[in-house]
Amino acid sequence: MITIILNGNKKNIEPETNLINLIEQLNLQKNSFAIAINEIFIPKSDYSSIKINENDHIEIVTAMQGG
């Protein structure tokens, strides 16, 4: 297992996990969020090719309605 920081909380995941795997594990609705790794937003087209590394800081940001 490797440890990441997901939205400010420690989380253990399997080594070699990519963003698509993480999205599936978290049961996120497709296209309802954006992901940044170590403060860099990742294009959705790259999710399957980005492997998550030990101590990565991942922020998942969802859109909010209102004003």
N, CA, C and O of each residue as an XYZ file, in Angstrom:
268
protein
N       0.837     -1.187      0.000
C       0.000      0.000      0.000
C       0.882      1.250      0.000
O       1.986      1.256      0.543
N       0.366      2.294     -0.618
C       1.026      3.589     -0.551
C       0.061      4.569      0.117
O      -1.153      4.365      0.107
N       0.609      5.621      0.690
C      -0.207      6.624      1.370
C      -0.229      7.898      0.543
O       0.807      8.386      0.091
N      -1.441      8.429      0.353
C      -1.627      9.716     -0.323
C      -2.394     10.631      0.624
O      -2.915     10.188      1.648
N      -2.456     11.888      0.276
C      -3.304     12.844      0.992
C      -4.440     13.206      0.035
O      -4.220     13.842     -0.995
N      -5.646     12.795      0.387
C      -6.822     13.014     -0.453
C      -7.727     14.019      0.235
O      -8.300     13.735      1.288
N      -7.854     15.199     -0.366
C      -8.665     16.286      0.210
C      -8.312     16.518      1.674
O      -9.190     16.700      2.517
N      -7.004     16.508      1.965
C      -6.524     16.819      3.302
C      -6.467     15.647      4.269
O      -6.034     15.818      5.409
N      -6.892     14.460      3.845
C      -6.904     13.286      4.724
C      -6.013     12.188      4.157
O      -5.967     11.972      2.946
N      -5.299     11.489      5.059
C      -4.476     10.376      4.610
C      -5.360      9.234      4.133
O      -6.398      8.935      4.723
N      -4.915      8.598      3.034
C      -5.647      7.454      2.489
C      -4.628      6.475      1.942
O      -3.666      6.875      1.287
N      -4.835      5.189      2.208
C      -3.976      4.150      1.664
C      -4.619      3.580      0.410
O      -5.812      3.276      0.389
N      -3.811      3.440     -0.632
C      -4.279      2.862     -1.891
C      -3.240      1.864     -2.382
O      -2.111      1.829     -1.892
N      -3.632      1.065     -3.342
C      -2.730      0.086     -3.934
C      -1.683      0.795     -4.797
O      -1.987      1.792     -5.453
N      -0.452      0.279     -4.794
C       0.557      0.818     -5.719
C       0.072      0.644     -7.158
O      -0.738     -0.238     -7.444
N       0.561      1.473     -8.042
C       0.209      1.428     -9.470
C      -1.236      1.862     -9.744
O      -1.764      1.600    -10.825
N      -1.873      2.518     -8.778
C      -3.220      3.041     -9.001
C      -3.128      4.276     -9.889
O      -2.282      5.143     -9.670
N      -4.008      4.354    -10.902
C      -4.062      5.575    -11.707
C      -5.331      6.343    -11.329
O      -6.120      5.882    -10.504
N      -5.520      7.502    -11.931
C      -6.671      8.334    -11.546
C      -8.000      7.667    -11.860
O      -8.959      7.825    -11.104
N      -8.078      6.924    -12.956
C      -9.327      6.222    -13.295
C      -9.664      5.224    -12.193
O     -10.814      5.139    -11.765
N      -8.659      4.460    -11.728
C      -8.886      3.497    -10.644
C      -9.375      4.209     -9.383
O     -10.308      3.739     -8.731
N      -8.754      5.336     -9.037
C      -9.149      6.076     -7.844
C     -10.584      6.588     -7.966
O     -11.354      6.504     -7.009
N     -10.940      7.107     -9.110
C     -12.304      7.594     -9.354
C     -13.309      6.464     -9.151
O     -14.360      6.661     -8.542
N     -12.979      5.277     -9.667
C     -13.873      4.127     -9.509
C     -13.980      3.727     -8.044
O     -15.073      3.423     -7.567
N     -12.854      3.722     -7.317
C     -12.868      3.349     -5.904
C     -13.713      4.309     -5.077
O     -14.357      3.901     -4.110
N     -13.711      5.576     -5.455
C     -14.450      6.605     -4.714
C     -15.894      6.753     -5.186
O     -16.653      7.536     -4.615
N     -16.281      6.007     -6.226
C     -17.645      6.058     -6.784
C     -18.052      7.468     -7.191
O     -19.178      7.891     -6.931
N     -17.144      8.192     -7.827
C     -17.442      9.553     -8.268
C     -18.233      9.533     -9.575
O     -18.003      8.687    -10.439
N     -19.155     10.466     -9.706
C     -19.925     10.595    -10.926
C     -19.057     11.232    -12.004
O     -18.425     12.262    -11.770
N     -19.027     10.630    -13.164
C     -18.210     11.116    -14.266
C     -18.580     12.558    -14.613
O     -19.756     12.922    -14.645
N     -17.559     13.366    -14.871
C     -17.691     14.758    -15.306
C     -18.268     15.707    -14.261
O     -18.687     16.811    -14.609
N     -18.300     15.307    -12.989
C     -18.849     16.204    -11.967
C     -17.763     16.776    -11.055
O     -18.066     17.275     -9.971
N     -16.497     16.707    -11.486
C     -15.393     17.102    -10.625
C     -14.157     17.426    -11.461
O     -14.099     17.151    -12.659
N     -13.182     18.014    -10.794
C     -11.847     18.220    -11.371
C     -10.852     17.685    -10.350
O     -11.129     17.671     -9.151
N      -9.694     17.244    -10.830
C      -8.682     16.681     -9.941
C      -7.366     17.426    -10.118
O      -6.913     17.682    -11.234
N      -6.760     17.768     -8.966
C      -5.420     18.351     -8.957
C      -4.512     17.418     -8.170
O      -4.889     16.913     -7.112
N      -3.321     17.195     -8.692
C      -2.298     16.434     -7.977
C      -1.144     17.385     -7.720
O      -0.585     17.976     -8.643
N      -0.800     17.520     -6.451
C       0.277     18.423     -6.045
C       0.088     19.819     -6.644
O       1.021     20.438     -7.155
N      -1.171     20.288     -6.556
C      -1.587     21.633     -6.974
C      -1.592     21.863     -8.486
O      -1.652     23.010     -8.929
N      -1.530     20.803     -9.278
C      -1.597     20.923    -10.739
C      -2.848     20.190    -11.210
O      -2.988     18.985    -11.000
N      -3.770     20.937    -11.857
C      -4.984     20.309    -12.365
C      -4.647     19.413    -13.549
O      -3.855     19.773    -14.419
N      -5.270     18.236    -13.559
C      -5.000     17.215    -14.562
C      -6.153     17.189    -15.563
O      -7.313     17.100    -15.162
N      -5.846     17.265    -16.871
C      -6.917     17.149    -17.867
C      -7.567     15.768    -17.812
O      -6.885     14.764    -17.607
N      -8.873     15.722    -17.993
C      -9.589     14.443    -17.956
C      -9.013     13.443    -18.956
O      -9.033     12.238    -18.704
N      -8.512     13.916    -20.060
C      -7.955     13.016    -21.077
C      -6.694     12.295    -20.588
O      -6.281     11.304    -21.190
N      -6.085     12.777    -19.513
C      -4.864     12.156    -18.978
C      -5.122     11.238    -17.784
O      -4.184     10.616    -17.285
N      -6.360     11.138    -17.314
C      -6.642     10.379    -16.090
C      -6.131      8.940    -16.154
O      -5.605      8.438    -15.161
N      -6.269      8.278    -17.274
C      -5.868      6.869    -17.337
C      -4.353      6.691    -17.372
O      -3.854      5.614    -17.046
N      -3.622      7.719    -17.759
C      -2.167      7.583    -17.866
C      -1.402      8.125    -16.663
O      -0.187      7.946    -16.576
N      -2.095      8.785    -15.732
C      -1.436      9.369    -14.560
C      -1.446      8.359    -13.420
O      -2.504      8.008    -12.897
N      -0.266      7.898    -13.043
C      -0.139      6.998    -11.898
C       0.035      7.831    -10.629
O       0.725      8.850    -10.633
N      -0.592      7.388     -9.556
C      -0.522      8.085     -8.283
C       0.689      7.566     -7.514
O       0.929      6.361     -7.451
N       1.442      8.486     -6.935
C       2.671      8.144     -6.220
C       2.532      8.369     -4.726
O       1.660      9.111     -4.274
N       3.401      7.721     -3.967
C       3.467      7.886     -2.515
C       3.528      9.375     -2.165
O       4.286     10.130     -2.773
N       2.737      9.783     -1.193
C       2.690     11.151     -0.669
C       2.133     12.191     -1.635
O       2.252     13.386     -1.368
N       1.530     11.779     -2.747
C       0.864     12.753     -3.616
C      -0.266     13.416     -2.837
O      -0.958     12.768     -2.052
N      -0.442     14.705     -3.063
C      -1.547     15.464     -2.497
C      -2.586     15.624     -3.594
O      -2.359     16.324     -4.580
N      -3.717     14.976     -3.417
C      -4.772     14.972     -4.435
C      -5.978     15.724     -3.899
O      -6.470     15.446     -2.806
N      -6.440     16.676     -4.685
C      -7.650     17.418     -4.355
C      -8.688     17.130     -5.426
O      -8.423     17.256     -6.622
N      -9.858     16.747     -4.981
C     -10.990     16.524     -5.892
C     -11.969     17.658     -5.625
O     -12.481     17.809     -4.516
N     -12.219     18.448     -6.659
C     -13.043     19.641     -6.547
C     -14.324     19.431     -7.336
O     -14.286     19.078     -8.515
N     -15.457     19.649     -6.682
C     -16.744     19.514     -7.363
C     -17.358     20.894     -7.582
O     -17.109     21.832     -6.826
N     -18.156     20.990     -8.622
C     -18.829     22.246     -8.928
C     -19.970     22.468     -7.936
O     -20.629     21.523     -7.501
N     -20.184     23.728     -7.593
C     -21.290     24.075     -6.692
C     -22.194     25.077     -7.394
O     -21.719     25.968     -8.099
N     -23.495     24.926     -7.196
C     -24.446     25.884     -7.747
C     -24.672     27.004     -6.750
O     -24.449     26.856     -5.549
N     -25.107     28.095     -7.269
C     -25.402     29.223     -6.377
C     -24.574     30.422     -6.746
O     -23.896     30.427     -7.773
N     -24.625     31.421     -5.929
C     -23.866     32.597     -6.294
C     -23.620     33.525     -5.192
O     -22.984     34.560     -5.387
